[in-house]
Structures are given as C-alpha cells and as structure tokens.
Amino acid sequence: MLCLLRNFDVYAVQVPRKKAPTKFGFALKSSDKVHLFETPEDDYIHYVCTDSGESLRDWLVGLRASKVTRGGIDTFMRSHFIETTL
Amino acid sequence: MGSTPITPTVLLTPQPSFPTTGAPSQPGSMRGMALNMMKEDDAKYHAHENQQMQQQLERQQLQQAQLQHLQQQQQKLASVANSMSPPGTPTRTAAPAGPLSPVAPTVRLVAARIYIQTEIDFKSVNLASNTTALDVLHMLQQRGCFGEPGDGRYHDRWTIFEYSKEFMIERPLRDFEVVLDVIKTWEADKDNKMICKSFPARDELAAKEIVRLVGPAGQASFVRPHGWVHLETKKSKWVKRYLHATDTAVYHSKDSKVTRVGLSLQIWYTLGYVYTLTEFLLSIFACISI
C-alpha cells in the first residue's frame, strides 16, 4: 500500500523533481503532522510521474473524486441550497 | 493569527450566486450582441451585489440595535445591584449576559491571509470553523479583490490554492472544503500559503461536478484511476509501478496482474457474489458434516 486516501491529498508539482523521468508529476502528501511519521522521508510525501499530460489530468481528477465522501458533499449542498438530484 | 468573537449572522450567509457556478457563455454570432449580453449580465450581477450589500447593512443595523438593548439591560442590572448592595462594596460594571439574552451565541473567528495572484498581495479574512472555500471566494469578491467588470482580473475562474513552498507543490481547494481544517494541518514553522488565482478547470472542483463524476449511486459505480506510473521510491530513484486507487487507499505493485485479481475480487465483492459463494461453500460443508 502506498497511502491512505483519508489523510493524503493530491498535489500538482510545480517544479519537476530531480531525475524525474517525465515532467508530468503529481504528489500525494499527508495532511497529518510530519512528526507522526517514523520515516517521513519515505512516508510523508510520495512523488509520482505519468507518461503524458492527459494521464496526469486523469490521475488528479480521479484521485480527488476518490477522496470525496458522499456525506461531505451532501452536507455542503444542503448548506448552499444546491440540488443533489442529477 | 488572532481571533475575534462575532455573531455568526454576519459571515455565514449562503451566497449561491458566485459566477463560477453559472452556465458557460454561449458563442455569439455578432460582436455587438455579445457585448450587449455581457453588459446585461454585468448589470444583473451588480443589482444582485447591491441587494446583498443592503441585506448585510440591515443585518448590521439589527445587530447594533441588539447590542444597544443588551447594554441598556446591563446598565439596569448594574444599577439594581448597586442599590441592593451595602455601602462600601465594589460595584459591578459589566454584568454577564443571561440565558435569555437577545444576542445570538458568538462564533470564534480566526483571521487568515489569502494571497491574491502573487505571494505579496494578500487580504485578511475571518474564518469560522465551517467556512468553506466557496464562502471565502464570495467574501473576496464582495471586497472587490477580483477586479471590476471590464478589466482582465474580472473572470469566473478564481480558485483558492493550498501552496507549500517547502515541497513546491500546490492543490486547488474544492468548493466544499473547510479552509480552517486545511490550515490546521500546516506545520507552524513551514511556509504554507493560501493563494487565490485563476484555474482553467475550475468546474471540476464544484460539488455538483464531483457528484456527477462519482455517480448518483455513490462510490460503488465509480471507476477509480489505475495504470502504470513512475514512482520515486528513494530520493532521485524512480521505478515503474502499477498504481491503483480503491475507495480507501492507493496501492502500488510491480505487476498489474496482482492488481487485476484484486480489482476483480473487489468488483465481485461489490456485486455480492463473494457472499453467495461463501454461503454456497458453507452449505456444502454442512451437508458433508451431516
């Protein structure tokens, strides 16, 4: 397992990593405090590169959607008077 | 960061009219017609903005009236207490508000900086424990941070990004994310910022779009991302891995076969066939034992 979705967020990488195979990178960083990790250099943040811009976009959108719980969206929609029925 | 107690009615009003949630602009056949349409939209938008400002003023007036009423009550209570207390006892200048106070319960707000476009210009906003990213965008829009109609800054793609200078990474906040919850995750000694800037794919961050993507049936019908990627296992060491996300975690493996088995098992599990198979096997064992 690489990481849990519950406490990791998906980030776009602004500057490509050193020796990165492609320039299409994203990162999975923990939202927990760094001192909770025994080996933060290995577990706190994970860098990933995709082969194309399209697949990078798919990963970013897909992982963001995977993180969302239905209950969280419903609460937001109720508070902002948005219809949940599609 | 400081905190100021204030009544929740000032900032926690829902404002569903942020232009980003509107329909995309239709391509016009004539330049003049398109300009007229834009002007009409601007006029409507300004009318709505004025209405919102008037409502806010009314609320503030009501709040001031309530505060005056409370102060009068406190003065009366203090005078009664003074008249009842024996001479020589210290007077109470501020009586605590009783349970039947007309003022609404206070909400603790936290002031936070939201940088606009660059890492230099910022605006301070007061965040409650449930203020979402969309609420902050509304606040900034009301304060004119996104320009006026006609200039280049005036567009509907403004988005709040969480930016980490330490790792040089950023992510756009989705409309429904609570900003204070994100700020709480930051390390105190690191340079993290909330930066507001344009994001072309802003529609993807709206709750409605994510519900559409995930599907009305929930996460069960949503095909999660999976495929071959390059993963940095150690510093400057990249390896090719098969990455796939489940409903709770992201997994990586050297071979996609293992993952496929796992995925297919997950699908069968979702459909309920695993339960059926288990029950079938159990019934066979029960028959054999009998």
Chai-1 contact restraints between the chains, C-beta under 6 A:
chainA,res_idxA,chainB,res_idxB,connection_type,confidence,min_distance_angstrom,max_distance_angstrom,comment,restraint_id
A,M1,B,A249,contact,1.0,0.0,6.0,A-B,restraint_1
A,M1,B,Y251,contact,1.0,0.0,6.0,A-B,restraint_2
A,L2,B,V250,contact,1.0,0.0,6.0,A-B,restraint_3
A,L2,B,H252,contact,1.0,0.0,6.0,A-B,restraint_4
A,C3,B,V250,contact,1.0,0.0,6.0,A-B,restraint_5
A,L4,B,A249,contact,1.0,0.0,6.0,A-B,restraint_6
A,L5,B,T248,contact,1.0,0.0,6.0,A-B,restraint_7
A,L5,B,A249,contact,1.0,0.0,6.0,A-B,restraint_8
A,D9,B,R171,contact,1.0,0.0,6.0,A-B,restraint_9
A,Y11,B,I169,contact,1.0,0.0,6.0,A-B,restraint_10
A,Y11,B,R171,contact,1.0,0.0,6.0,A-B,restraint_11
A,A12,B,E170,contact,1.0,0.0,6.0,A-B,restraint_12
A,V13,B,I169,contact,1.0,0.0,6.0,A-B,restraint_13
A,Q14,B,M168,contact,1.0,0.0,6.0,A-B,restraint_14
A,V15,B,M168,contact,1.0,0.0,6.0,A-B,restraint_15
A,K18,B,S236,contact,1.0,0.0,6.0,A-B,restraint_16
A,K19,B,S236,contact,1.0,0.0,6.0,A-B,restraint_17
A,P21,B,H230,contact,1.0,0.0,6.0,A-B,restraint_18
A,P21,B,W238,contact,1.0,0.0,6.0,A-B,restraint_19
A,A27,B,I169,contact,1.0,0.0,6.0,A-B,restraint_20
A,S31,B,T185,contact,1.0,0.0,6.0,A-B,restraint_21
A,Y47,B,E232,contact,1.0,0.0,6.0,A-B,restraint_22
A,V48,B,V229,contact,1.0,0.0,6.0,A-B,restraint_23
A,V48,B,L231,contact,1.0,0.0,6.0,A-B,restraint_24
A,C49,B,H230,contact,1.0,0.0,6.0,A-B,restraint_25
A,T50,B,V229,contact,1.0,0.0,6.0,A-B,restraint_26
A,D58,B,P225,contact,1.0,0.0,6.0,A-B,restraint_27
A,W59,B,P225,contact,1.0,0.0,6.0,A-B,restraint_28
A,V61,B,E204,contact,1.0,0.0,6.0,A-B,restraint_29
A,G62,B,P225,contact,1.0,0.0,6.0,A-B,restraint_30
A,A65,B,I210,contact,1.0,0.0,6.0,A-B,restraint_31
A,A65,B,L213,contact,1.0,0.0,6.0,A-B,restraint_32
A,A65,B,V214,contact,1.0,0.0,6.0,A-B,restraint_33
A,S66,B,R224,contact,1.0,0.0,6.0,A-B,restraint_34
A,S66,B,A245,contact,1.0,0.0,6.0,A-B,restraint_35
A,V68,B,I210,contact,1.0,0.0,6.0,A-B,restraint_36
A,R70,B,G218,contact,1.0,0.0,6.0,A-B,restraint_37
A,I73,B,A207,contact,1.0,0.0,6.0,A-B,restraint_38
A,I73,B,V211,contact,1.0,0.0,6.0,A-B,restraint_39
A,F76,B,F176,contact,1.0,0.0,6.0,A-B,restraint_40
A,F76,B,A207,contact,1.0,0.0,6.0,A-B,restraint_41
A,M77,B,A207,contact,1.0,0.0,6.0,A-B,restraint_42
A,H80,B,P14,contact,1.0,0.0,6.0,A-B,restraint_43
A,H80,B,P16,contact,1.0,0.0,6.0,A-B,restraint_44
A,F81,B,P16,contact,1.0,0.0,6.0,A-B,restraint_45
A,L86,B,P216,contact,1.0,0.0,6.0,A-B,restraint_46
